[in-house]
């Protein structure tokens, strides 16, 4: 493996100084230093192998080191924290694999990428392997190197691995346990007017997770001011930023009157104002909300669902698998499918880019709720 900059290398340990080829044209003056270095690197890489002497190899290494340093310390702001974490994790996995085999990770050859994919075909999901390839591609392109994952050998290997995993039944999704409407109604009955503020907060959060088909991150970032009445008095919820909507224009979702009242009662009891997050931590001794500058974590949202599961399992039938932060979204999609809403309607309600996820969630609907079973029962009744 090359002696390049580790992903976590701090800016203080690598000098940003590097000699740049003198400006040779007017076009060069319009490029910043990284772009000029990428152009120089591209020119070097097009030269015949017999012309790549030790000085050229050293220059390649110097340019790649600088560009990787620049990328790691200048690109973070334009990517979400989750994207950056995924990039770091996936690239580190590939780096470690290469190091064990004494392969070069940067630049990597398509043959090495194909071997890497093959090595994980029995233990890693196809989607995860594509994420590994995404990270390798991102790092290579960032430093001005050709994308090794664009090669046909890599594309064919990914297709072959997917085919293998599907035939071997290794691609079954570990779907979140559904939190259905009957569970929500029971929880609202039990906790809707609770004197325990944590229970009040939890039932409000789970209500919005279900009714809005919200992801954990969308739920945790809601502000009190995101709930409002329009000119006609209809309760609305503004979801400013989602996984599939980063335009800055919020998605507006209508909420029912009973949910509006439940939320307004909670907001009043908690003493929250427009600038506050709608859902915050609750002090267990004072039964009051914390003042927070950051949204709740996904683990905290998970715990809300886990507490609901622990409570309701003594009151009514619930799934064996404990609920998690995604359970409201899954359960709401299943509820809509069972009640005859179309895949297109569910896709829109959940802000999915494609109909694939609502279709997959529909696998969990019990047989007596599925369309064919319903139709045949109606025929039998006749």
Secondary structure per residue as TSV (DSSP state, phi and psi in degrees):
chain	resnum	aa	ss	phi	psi
A	1	X	-	360.0	142.4
A	2	X	-	-69.8	153.7
A	3	X	-	-86.5	71.1
A	4	X	-	-103.4	-176.1
A	5	X	-	-76.0	123.2
A	6	X	-	-60.9	153.8
A	7	X	T	-59.5	-36.7
A	8	X	T	-90.2	7.1
A	9	X	-	-54.7	130.1
A	10	X	-	-80.8	157.4
A	11	X	G	-67.0	-19.9
A	12	X	G	-77.5	-16.4
A	13	X	G	-99.4	-0.5
A	14	X	S	-134.6	121.8
A	15	X	-	-69.7	138.9
A	16	X	-	-86.8	5.2
A	17	X	-	-83.8	133.0
A	18	X	-	-157.3	141.3
A	19	X	-	-74.4	135.5
A	20	X	-	-112.9	140.4
A	21	X	-	-54.8	133.3
A	22	X	-	-54.6	147.5
A	23	X	-	-61.3	125.6
A	24	X	-	-110.2	-11.9
A	25	X	S	-151.1	166.6
A	26	X	H	-61.5	-36.4
A	27	X	H	-61.1	-36.9
A	28	X	H	-61.8	-34.3
A	29	X	H	-68.3	-18.6
A	30	X	T	-88.4	-3.3
A	31	X	S	-104.3	143.7
A	32	X	-	-80.1	175.4
A	33	X	H	-58.3	-48.9
A	34	X	H	-58.0	-40.6
A	35	X	H	-67.6	-37.8
A	36	X	H	-66.0	-37.7
A	37	X	H	-68.4	-38.0
A	38	X	H	-62.6	-39.2
A	39	X	H	-65.5	-42.5
A	40	X	H	-63.0	-43.1
A	41	X	H	-61.6	-42.0
A	42	X	H	-61.5	-40.2
A	43	X	H	-65.8	-39.9
A	44	X	H	-64.1	-41.8
A	45	X	H	-69.6	-16.8
A	46	X	T	-88.8	-6.3
A	47	X	S	-75.9	151.7
A	48	X	-	-57.8	147.6
A	49	X	G	-58.2	-35.9
A	50	X	G	-70.4	-9.8
A	51	X	G	-96.2	-5.6
A	52	X	-	-87.2	82.4
A	53	X	-	-80.2	-174.6
A	54	X	H	-60.4	-37.8
A	55	X	H	-64.2	-39.9
A	56	X	H	-66.1	-43.2
A	57	X	H	-62.3	-39.8
A	58	X	H	-65.2	-37.9
A	59	X	H	-67.1	-40.8
A	60	X	H	-58.4	-46.8
A	61	X	H	-62.8	-40.4
A	62	X	H	-64.7	-44.2
A	63	X	H	-66.2	-44.5
A	64	X	H	-62.2	-42.2
A	65	X	H	-58.6	-46.4
A	66	X	H	-65.0	-46.5
A	67	X	H	-66.8	-36.8
A	68	X	H	-65.0	-42.0
A	69	X	H	-58.6	-46.8
A	70	X	H	-61.5	-42.7
A	71	X	H	-65.3	-46.3
A	72	X	H	-66.7	-22.0
A	73	X	H	-113.3	2.5
A	74	X	H	-126.8	-16.0
A	75	X	S	-96.1	-10.5
A	76	X	G	-60.4	-37.8
A	77	X	G	-65.1	-29.9
A	78	X	G	-88.9	-2.2
A	79	X	S	-113.3	148.6
A	80	X	-	-69.5	158.6
A	81	X	H	-58.5	-42.1
A	82	X	H	-64.4	-38.6
A	83	X	H	-64.9	-42.4
A	84	X	H	-65.9	-41.4
A	85	X	H	-62.0	-42.9
A	86	X	H	-63.5	-41.7
A	87	X	H	-61.7	-47.0
A	88	X	H	-62.5	-46.6
A	89	X	H	-63.8	-46.4
A	90	X	H	-69.4	-39.2
A	91	X	H	-66.7	-40.7
A	92	X	H	-62.6	-37.0
A	93	X	H	-60.0	-44.8
A	94	X	H	-67.6	-42.8
A	95	X	H	-58.2	-46.1
A	96	X	H	-63.2	-43.1
A	97	X	H	-59.8	-44.2
A	98	X	H	-64.2	-42.0
A	99	X	H	-61.9	-40.9
A	100	X	H	-62.8	-28.6
A	101	X	H	-104.3	4.0
A	102	X	T	59.6	37.8
A	103	X	-	-95.2	159.1
A	104	X	-	-87.1	124.7
A	105	X	-	-86.8	-30.6
A	106	X	S	-143.9	108.0
A	107	X	S	-80.4	146.4
A	108	X	-	-101.9	148.4
A	109	X	-	-90.7	155.4
A	110	X	H	-56.0	-34.7
A	111	X	H	-62.8	-41.0
A	112	X	H	-65.1	-41.6
A	113	X	H	-62.2	-44.1
A	114	X	H	-61.6	-41.4
A	115	X	H	-64.9	-38.1
A	116	X	H	-62.4	-43.7
A	117	X	H	-63.2	-45.1
A	118	X	H	-60.7	-37.8
A	119	X	H	-65.7	-21.7
A	120	X	T	-106.5	5.9
A	121	X	T	-65.9	-26.9
A	122	X	T	-90.0	-18.3
A	123	X	T	-120.6	-11.6
A	124	X	S	-122.2	134.0
A	125	X	-	-63.4	152.1
A	126	X	H	-57.3	-41.4
A	127	X	H	-61.8	-38.8
A	128	X	H	-66.1	-39.9
A	129	X	H	-63.0	-37.6
A	130	X	H	-67.5	-31.2
A	131	X	H	-68.6	-37.2
A	132	X	H	-60.5	-45.3
A	133	X	H	-64.4	-38.4
A	134	X	H	-58.6	-43.6
A	135	X	H	-65.5	-44.0
A	136	X	H	-61.3	-45.1
A	137	X	H	-61.1	-46.6
A	138	X	H	-59.8	-45.8
A	139	X	H	-66.3	-42.8
A	140	X	H	-63.1	-47.8
A	141	X	H	-64.1	-36.5
A	142	X	H	-61.3	-32.2
A	143	X	T	-100.6	12.5
A	144	X	T	83.5	15.4
A	145	X	-	-95.7	155.2
A	146	X	-	-60.8	148.9
A	147	X	-	-81.9	108.5
A	148	X	G	-70.6	-20.4
A	149	X	G	-78.4	-8.7
A	150	X	G	-81.8	-8.3
A	151	X	S	-69.6	148.3
A	152	X	H	-60.2	-34.6
A	153	X	H	-63.1	-34.2
A	154	X	H	-73.8	-44.9
A	155	X	H	-61.1	-43.2
A	156	X	H	-66.1	-37.6
A	157	X	H	-65.8	-41.2
A	158	X	H	-62.2	-42.8
A	159	X	H	-63.7	-41.7
A	160	X	H	-65.9	-40.6
A	161	X	H	-66.7	-39.9
A	162	X	H	-62.1	-43.9
A	163	X	H	-61.7	-42.6
A	164	X	H	-62.0	-46.5
A	165	X	H	-68.4	-36.4
A	166	X	H	-65.8	-46.1
A	167	X	H	-63.9	-34.7
A	168	X	T	-85.4	2.8
A	169	X	T	58.2	40.5
A	170	X	-	-100.1	-0.5
A	171	X	-	-102.9	11.1
A	172	X	-	-64.0	131.9
A	173	X	-	-80.2	141.1
A	174	X	-	-88.0	81.7
A	175	X	-	-75.5	144.5
A	176	X	-	-62.2	145.8
A	177	X	-	-68.6	132.3
A	178	X	-	-75.5	133.0
A	179	X	-	-100.7	104.9
A	180	X	-	-95.0	174.7
A	181	X	H	-61.4	-39.2
A	182	X	H	-62.7	-34.2
A	183	X	H	-68.4	-42.8
A	184	X	H	-62.4	-45.0
A	185	X	H	-61.7	-40.8
A	186	X	H	-65.5	-39.2
A	187	X	H	-70.1	-39.8
A	188	X	H	-62.0	-39.5
A	189	X	H	-64.0	-38.3
A	190	X	H	-82.9	-39.7
A	191	X	H	-112.5	-6.9
A	192	X	T	-58.1	-33.1
A	193	X	T	-119.0	24.7
A	194	X	-	-63.7	146.5
A	195	X	S	-80.9	-11.2
A	196	X	-	-85.2	112.5
A	197	X	H	-64.1	-30.6
A	198	X	H	-63.6	-41.5
A	199	X	H	-66.4	-39.2
A	200	X	H	-61.6	-46.5
A	201	X	H	-61.3	-45.5
A	202	X	H	-62.1	-44.7
A	203	X	H	-68.5	-32.8
A	204	X	H	-67.9	-42.0
A	205	X	H	-64.4	-44.5
A	206	X	H	-68.4	-31.1
A	207	X	H	-64.5	-46.0
A	208	X	H	-70.8	-35.6
A	209	X	H	-59.4	-40.6
A	210	X	H	-76.4	-54.0
A	211	X	H	-67.7	-33.4
A	212	X	T	-94.9	-0.5
A	213	X	T	46.1	51.3
A	214	X	-	-89.4	143.1
A	215	X	-	-75.7	162.2
A	216	X	H	-54.2	-47.3
A	217	X	H	-65.1	-36.2
A	218	X	H	-67.8	-40.6
A	219	X	H	-66.1	-44.5
A	220	X	H	-69.8	-25.8
A	221	X	T	-89.0	-2.1
A	222	X	-	-63.6	137.0
A	223	X	B	-103.1	160.1
A	224	X	G	-56.9	-38.5
A	225	X	G	-70.8	-9.4
A	226	X	G	-77.3	-7.8
A	227	X	E	-105.0	126.3
A	228	X	E	-158.7	167.0
A	229	X	E	-102.8	136.9
A	230	X	-	-81.3	-176.0
A	231	X	T	-61.5	-23.4
A	232	X	T	-93.6	4.1
A	233	X	-	80.5	17.2
A	234	X	-	-87.4	127.6
A	235	X	E	-69.2	131.9
A	236	X	E	-130.8	157.4
A	237	X	E	-128.0	130.0
A	238	X	E	-101.9	119.5
A	239	X	E	-105.4	104.1
A	240	X	-	-74.3	-32.7
A	241	X	-	-145.7	123.7
A	242	X	-	-128.5	171.4
A	243	X	S	-60.2	-33.7
A	244	X	S	-105.6	-1.8
A	245	X	-	-133.2	101.8
A	246	X	-	-118.1	23.9
A	247	X	S	-77.3	-19.5
A	248	X	S	96.9	-17.9
A	249	X	-	-86.1	121.0
A	250	X	-	-69.9	154.7
A	251	X	E	-93.1	127.6
A	252	X	E	-101.3	125.8
A	253	X	E	-120.1	134.4
A	254	X	E	-81.9	139.3
A	255	X	-	-120.2	154.3
A	256	X	-	-78.2	162.7
A	257	X	H	-61.8	-39.8
A	258	X	H	-66.4	-35.8
A	259	X	H	-67.4	-41.8
A	260	X	H	-57.0	-46.7
A	261	X	H	-65.1	-42.3
A	262	X	H	-57.8	-44.6
A	263	X	H	-69.3	-42.7
A	264	X	H	-65.6	-36.9
A	265	X	H	-63.6	-42.7
A	266	X	H	-63.9	-45.2
A	267	X	H	-60.2	-41.5
A	268	X	H	-67.1	-46.1
A	269	X	H	-63.9	-39.2
A	270	X	H	-77.9	-16.6
A	271	X	T	71.5	35.0
A	272	X	-	-87.1	148.0
A	273	X	-	-120.9	175.9
A	274	X	T	-56.2	-32.7
A	275	X	T	-79.9	-6.3
A	276	X	S	-87.1	153.4
A	277	X	B	-64.9	143.2
A	278	X	S	-66.1	-37.1
A	279	X	S	-120.1	119.8
A	280	X	-	-128.7	174.2
A	281	X	-	-68.3	152.3
A	282	X	B	-117.5	127.0
A	283	X	-	-70.9	123.2
A	284	X	T	-70.1	-21.6
A	285	X	T	-88.3	-43.7
A	286	X	T	-91.2	-13.7
A	287	X	-	59.5	34.5
A	288	X	-	-124.2	154.8
A	289	X	B	-75.1	146.9
A	290	X	-	-74.8	153.2
A	291	X	-	-89.4	114.4
A	292	X	-	-119.3	141.9
A	293	X	S	-100.0	-9.2
A	294	X	S	-127.1	151.2
A	295	X	-	-68.9	162.3
A	296	X	-	-62.0	151.7
A	297	X	-	-80.8	164.9
A	298	X	H	-60.8	-34.3
A	299	X	H	-63.7	-36.6
A	300	X	H	-67.4	-40.2
A	301	X	H	-63.1	-41.9
A	302	X	H	-56.7	-43.1
A	303	X	H	-64.8	-32.4
A	304	X	H	-59.6	-47.3
A	305	X	H	-66.2	-37.4
A	306	X	H	-65.3	-40.5
A	307	X	H	-64.3	-40.0
A	308	X	H	-62.4	-41.2
A	309	X	H	-64.1	-45.1
A	310	X	H	-62.5	-34.5
A	311	X	H	-76.0	-49.2
A	312	X	H	-73.1	-22.8
A	313	X	T	-64.6	-17.8
A	314	X	T	-93.1	-4.7
A	315	X	T	-110.0	-27.9
A	316	X	S	-163.7	166.4
A	317	X	-	-64.9	131.4
A	318	X	-	-134.2	160.9
A	319	X	-	-59.5	148.8
A	320	X	S	-63.6	-38.2
A	321	X	S	-75.5	128.5
A	322	X	-	-65.6	140.9
A	323	X	-	-66.3	154.8
A	324	X	-	-135.3	-179.1
A	325	X	T	-58.7	-21.2
A	326	X	T	-93.9	-3.7
A	327	X	H	-65.7	-34.2
A	328	X	H	-64.5	-40.4
A	329	X	H	-66.1	-44.0
A	330	X	H	-65.7	-46.6
A	331	X	H	-63.7	-39.1
A	332	X	H	-66.0	-40.8
A	333	X	H	-62.9	-42.5
A	334	X	H	-65.9	-38.9
A	335	X	H	-62.0	-43.5
A	336	X	H	-65.5	-40.8
A	337	X	H	-62.2	-44.1
A	338	X	H	-65.2	-26.8
A	339	X	T	-94.9	9.3
A	340	X	T	93.0	7.9
A	341	X	-	-73.2	149.4
A	342	X	-	-78.2	161.0
A	343	X	H	-59.2	-39.0
A	344	X	H	-62.7	-40.4
A	345	X	H	-66.0	-40.2
A	346	X	H	-69.5	-39.2
A	347	X	H	-59.1	-43.7
A	348	X	H	-67.0	-42.8
A	349	X	H	-62.4	-36.0
A	350	X	H	-96.3	1.9
A	351	X	T	55.8	44.3
A	352	X	-	-87.5	145.1
A	353	X	S	-72.2	-31.2
A	354	X	S	-134.8	165.3
A	355	X	S	-79.2	0.4
A	356	X	H	-60.5	-47.7
A	357	X	H	-65.9	-46.0
A	358	X	H	-57.4	-36.2
A	359	X	H	-65.6	-42.1
A	360	X	H	-66.5	-40.8
A	361	X	H	-62.2	-30.2
A	362	X	G	-65.6	-14.9
A	363	X	G	-62.2	-26.8
A	364	X	G	-84.6	-0.3
A	365	X	S	-73.1	133.3
A	366	X	-	-64.7	157.9
A	367	X	G	-60.6	-33.1
A	368	X	G	-75.3	-5.1
A	369	X	G	-102.9	-14.1
A	370	X	S	-74.4	151.4
A	371	X	H	-58.5	-45.0
A	372	X	H	-65.2	-41.6
A	373	X	H	-63.3	-40.2
A	374	X	H	-63.9	-44.6
A	375	X	H	-62.9	-45.3
A	376	X	H	-66.2	-35.1
A	377	X	H	-64.9	-38.9
A	378	X	H	-65.4	-38.7
A	379	X	H	-64.5	-43.5
A	380	X	H	-61.5	-35.0
A	381	X	H	-77.8	-13.8
A	382	X	-	30.6	360.0
